[in-house]
Amino acid sequence: MHNGVQAQVPVLYVADADAARRFYEVFGYSEQRSGGDGESRWSYLQCGELTLLLAAVTPRLVTVELPLLIYFYVDDLTATLQRLTAAGYAVERVGYPEHAPGGECRTADPDGNVVVFGQRRAVPEQARVEQPGEARFSLIRQAAEAVHRRGGAPARCQIGGPRGEPCPEPAEVKLADSWGDTVWGCMTHADEALLNARCAFLATEDGTGLGPFLQARQPQSERAAQG
């Protein structure tokens, strides 16, 4: 008897459900159901077995400080790029990483969320489109550059290879999960972990976490006793 998750429906809060729906239809999604009116509308999209729920609620139920990042694997990178361009969306080619040897592109949906899409099927070297100056978008690279500026990372990658062998590359990015586990990894292994480990995310050394927030909610007498 299966007692685990039976289905997963990502929910994306948007400002305009119709504009968001038209954007994701370019990737092959189609609207199955919709509802609501006025200050609360929703659109349930599906592409094969994949689903996406667009929710336009005023005021928004969920607020994030930074745009989200959505990653799609597509069958034909060039065809998807051409459809997006024809629909008026700006698209940038961002290279040929190991997890997308057929190429990778970046765009943004109408709400400013970053959408990166790649092709798993490799293309021959001679068919690859060269990137000017090897410029490549990567949240992992941005995080590594921030760590380098701050210092403090361990000397070597702590993730290692698939059989547990140590990795000689320098640690550049810190990863964490919702359980509180953290690990430092090189660019390659951090990239692999983010794509394959559930709930893994980039950690930051800049934030102060919940400490100041919780301390501010304590009665003044308790704070004085702890100080």
ChimeraX attribute file (.defattr): number of C-alpha atoms within 10 A of each C-alpha:
attribute: neighborCount
match mode: 1-to-1
recipient: residues
	/A:1	3
	/A:2	5
	/A:3	5
	/A:4	6
	/A:5	6
	/A:6	6
	/A:7	8
	/A:8	9
	/A:9	12
	/A:10	10
	/A:11	13
	/A:12	17
	/A:13	19
	/A:14	23
	/A:15	17
	/A:16	16
	/A:17	22
	/A:18	14
	/A:19	13
	/A:20	20
	/A:21	23
	/A:22	16
	/A:23	19
	/A:24	20
	/A:25	15
	/A:26	16
	/A:27	17
	/A:28	13
	/A:29	19
	/A:30	19
	/A:31	18
	/A:32	11
	/A:33	11
	/A:34	15
	/A:35	10
	/A:36	12
	/A:37	10
	/A:38	8
	/A:39	10
	/A:40	14
	/A:41	19
	/A:42	23
	/A:43	21
	/A:44	19
	/A:45	21
	/A:46	19
	/A:47	15
	/A:48	8
	/A:49	6
	/A:50	12
	/A:51	18
	/A:52	20
	/A:53	20
	/A:54	24
	/A:55	24
	/A:56	24
	/A:57	20
	/A:58	12
	/A:59	10
	/A:60	13
	/A:61	9
	/A:62	8
	/A:63	9
	/A:64	6
	/A:65	5
	/A:66	8
	/A:67	13
	/A:68	13
	/A:69	12
	/A:70	13
	/A:71	14
	/A:72	13
	/A:73	16
	/A:74	19
	/A:75	13
	/A:76	14
	/A:77	19
	/A:78	17
	/A:79	11
	/A:80	19
	/A:81	23
	/A:82	14
	/A:83	13
	/A:84	19
	/A:85	13
	/A:86	11
	/A:87	12
	/A:88	10
	/A:89	15
	/A:90	13
	/A:91	17
	/A:92	15
	/A:93	23
	/A:94	22
	/A:95	23
	/A:96	22
	/A:97	16
	/A:98	13
	/A:99	18
	/A:100	19
	/A:101	18
	/A:102	24
	/A:103	24
	/A:104	27
	/A:105	24
	/A:106	21
	/A:107	18
	/A:108	19
	/A:109	18
	/A:110	17
	/A:111	15
	/A:112	13
	/A:113	16
	/A:114	16
	/A:115	17
	/A:116	21
	/A:117	23
	/A:118	27
	/A:119	22
	/A:120	20
	/A:121	15
	/A:122	14
	/A:123	14
	/A:124	8
	/A:125	10
	/A:126	7
	/A:127	8
	/A:128	14
	/A:129	12
	/A:130	14
	/A:131	13
	/A:132	9
	/A:133	6
	/A:134	9
	/A:135	11
	/A:136	18
	/A:137	16
	/A:138	14
	/A:139	12
	/A:140	20
	/A:141	15
	/A:142	12
	/A:143	18
	/A:144	20
	/A:145	14
	/A:146	16
	/A:147	19
	/A:148	14
	/A:149	9
	/A:150	11
	/A:151	10
	/A:152	10
	/A:153	17
	/A:154	14
	/A:155	12
	/A:156	17
	/A:157	25
	/A:158	21
	/A:159	19
	/A:160	16
	/A:161	11
	/A:162	8
	/A:163	6
	/A:164	8
	/A:165	9
	/A:166	13
	/A:167	16
	/A:168	12
	/A:169	16
	/A:170	16
	/A:171	24
	/A:172	26
	/A:173	28
	/A:174	24
	/A:175	19
	/A:176	17
	/A:177	15
	/A:178	10
	/A:179	8
	/A:180	7
	/A:181	9
	/A:182	16
	/A:183	15
	/A:184	22
	/A:185	27
	/A:186	23
	/A:187	19
	/A:188	15
	/A:189	21
	/A:190	25
	/A:191	19
	/A:192	15
	/A:193	17
	/A:194	16
	/A:195	14
	/A:196	10
	/A:197	10
	/A:198	10
	/A:199	12
	/A:200	18
	/A:201	17
	/A:202	15
	/A:203	16
	/A:204	15
	/A:205	11
	/A:206	9
	/A:207	7
	/A:208	9
	/A:209	10
	/A:210	8
	/A:211	8
	/A:212	9
	/A:213	10
	/A:214	9
	/A:215	12
	/A:216	10
	/A:217	9
	/A:218	11
	/A:219	9
	/A:220	11
	/A:221	9
	/A:222	10
	/A:223	12
	/A:224	9
	/A:225	7
	/A:226	7
	/A:227	6
